[in-house]
């Protein structure tokens, strides 16, 4: 509902993501056109050259494009016209990030030259609209 033809697609999860209660073989229904809000799950490119995507959670928005601080971030939706004039960016973290995977993500980020800072909205590939799970085995 509400998706435009050609902007909605599904991704099949290939490994469990316990941090988000997502299981292998779940479907993530995604939308190229929806701008994520804090709390949403989004698909981001992993580096400029790798051609990889990853699933992350958007935590908050920077106050403006020149201020990266989480202290001055907004955790609520900002009106679209105000958002565009401020040039806000998204604070994010990989969805499967935890103490056990921290070293892996830091190593991969360094290898692929991934900036570990807030990203512009244009970097978001798609926003996950919902999760679909087949309960029959």
Secondary structure, DSSP 8 states (H G I E B T S, - for coil): ----TTTEEEEE--S-BGGGTB-TT-EEEEESS----TT-EEEEEESSSS-EEEEEEEEEE-SBTTB--STT-B-S---HHHHHHHT-EEEEEETT-STTTHHHHHHHHHHTT---S-EEGGGEEEEEEEEE-----
